Amino acid sequence: MASIIYLIRHGETEWNLADRMQGALDSPLSDRGKAQAAIIGDILRAELARQQPFSVHCSPLGRARQTADIICARLEHRFDACRIDERLREATRGQWDGLTPDEIEKHTPGGLAARHRDKWNYVPPDGENYAMAGERAAAWLREFGGDGVAVVVCHGITGKLLRGLYLGLTEAEITRLDQPQDAVYRLQGGSITRLEADEAYEDMKT
């Protein structure tokens, strides 16, 4: 059986609602984020009914772990069997973690504009850029390698990097990828398919 990766971003958090950078810091899931995680679990339940066995891999950060816990409950999979992997954590923005855009502008005037111009290479104060986080993502992809089915719960930037590296996209293409919190990306056979709730529920009816 060829490898299949089901890639998920954590659900919406309270800091997402407040427009705060999270990075290496953390915030609990909002009510909507918890609902998103449950929907993702249903999408995966429909998929994994045809793809047993599988493993669950998760970032060590709390928002990803909370999302994975909800997903595992829908899958009847023990959360304590998840493989917590440091390489799946989000890129830290260093001194910007926990700040809103206005607070970042006061802290580092012009920093957000500079990052927008070159997301791949710009390094926030004491933080990481896409290239640095990409080394971790690439290492995880190399290790997962050949056969197996993996559910991966991580973050916005980390997920974009995993998808882009899998497809061999350019640096600019990777930075422009979306980062939804209510969809699953299936990486299989060198291509990626986006799965959403309606498809999962339709599959479960048949």
Residue pairs with C-beta under 8 A, 6 or more apart in sequence:
1 147
1 148
1 149
2 146
2 147
2 188
2 189
3 144
3 145
3 146
3 147
3 148
3 149
3 150
3 188
4 51
4 148
4 149
4 150
4 186
4 187
4 188
5 144
5 149
5 150
5 152
5 162
5 166
5 186
5 187
5 188
6 44
6 47
6 48
6 149
6 150
6 151
6 152
6 184
6 185
6 186
6 187
7 152
7 154
7 159
7 162
7 163
7 184
7 185
7 186
7 187
8 40
8 67
8 71
8 151
8 152
8 153
8 154
8 159
8 184
8 185
9 153
9 154
9 155
9 156
9 159
9 179
9 180
9 181
10 29
10 33
10 37
10 59
10 61
10 63
10 64
10 66
10 67
10 153
10 154
10 155
10 181
11 29
11 30
11 32
11 33
11 34
11 35
11 36
11 37
11 40
11 63
11 66
11 67
11 70
11 181
12 29
12 30
12 32
12 33
12 36
12 181
13 22
13 27
13 28
13 29
13 30
13 33
13 63
14 27
14 28
14 29
14 30
15 21
15 22
15 25
15 27
15 98
16 22
16 27
16 30
16 33
16 181
17 30
18 100
19 100
19 101
20 27
20 98
20 99
20 100
21 93
21 96
21 97
21 98
21 99
21 100
21 104
22 63
22 90
22 97
22 98
22 155
23 90
23 91
23 92
23 93
23 94
23 96
23 97
23 98
23 127
24 61
24 89
24 90
24 92
24 97
25 97
25 98
26 61
26 62
26 63
27 63
28 62
28 63
28 66
29 37
29 63
29 66
29 67
33 63
33 67
33 181
34 66
34 70
36 181
36 182
37 66
37 67
37 70
37 71
38 70
38 71
38 74
39 182
39 197
39 200
40 67
40 71
40 182
40 183
40 184
41 70
41 71
41 72
41 73
41 74
41 75
42 74
42 197
42 200
42 201
42 204
43 183
43 184
43 195
43 196
43 197
43 199
43 200
44 71
44 74
44 75
44 151
44 184
44 200
45 74
45 75
45 200
45 204
46 200
46 201
46 203
46 204
47 184
47 186
47 195
47 200
47 203
48 54
48 75
48 149
48 151
51 149
52 149
53 149
54 77
54 148
54 149
54 150
54 151
55 83
55 148
55 149
55 150
55 151
56 68
56 71
56 72
56 77
56 81
56 82
56 83
56 150
56 151
56 152
56 153
57 82
57 83
57 85
57 88
57 140
57 150
57 151
57 152
57 153
58 64
58 65
58 68
58 82
58 83
58 84
58 85
58 88
58 152
58 153
58 154
59 65
59 84
59 85
59 88
59 89
59 90
59 153
59 154
59 155
59 158
60 84
60 85
60 86
60 88
60 89
61 89
61 90
61 155
64 88
64 153
64 154
64 155
65 82
65 84
65 153
67 153
68 79
68 82
68 153
69 79
71 151
71 153
72 78
72 79
72 82
73 79
75 151
85 140
86 136
87 136
87 137
87 139
87 140
88 136
88 137
88 140
88 152
88 153
88 154
88 155
88 158
89 136
89 154
89 155
89 158
90 133
90 154
90 155
90 156
90 157
90 158
91 127
91 128
91 129
91 130
91 132
91 133
91 155
91 157
91 158
92 126
92 127
92 128
93 124
93 127
93 128
94 123
94 124
94 125
94 126
94 127
94 128
95 107
95 108
95 124
95 125
95 126
95 127
96 104
96 107
96 108
96 111
96 124
96 125
96 127
97 127
99 107
101 112
104 111
104 112
105 111
105 112
107 125
108 124
108 125
111 124
111 125
114 122
115 122
115 124
119 129
119 130
119 175
120 129
120 130
120 131
120 171
120 172
120 174
120 175
121 129
121 130
121 131
122 129
123 129
123 132
130 157
130 161
130 171
130 174
130 175
131 171
133 157
133 158
133 161
134 161
134 165
134 174
136 158
137 158
137 161
137 162
137 165
138 161
138 165
140 162
141 162
141 165
141 166
144 150
152 162
154 162
156 179
157 179
159 179
159 185
160 174
160 175
160 177
160 179
161 174
162 187
163 169
163 174
163 177
163 185
163 187
163 192
164 173
164 174
164 177
165 174
166 187
166 190
166 192
167 190
167 191
167 192
169 177
182 196
182 197
183 194
183 195
183 196
184 194
184 195
184 196
185 192
185 193
185 194
185 195
186 192
186 193
186 194
186 195
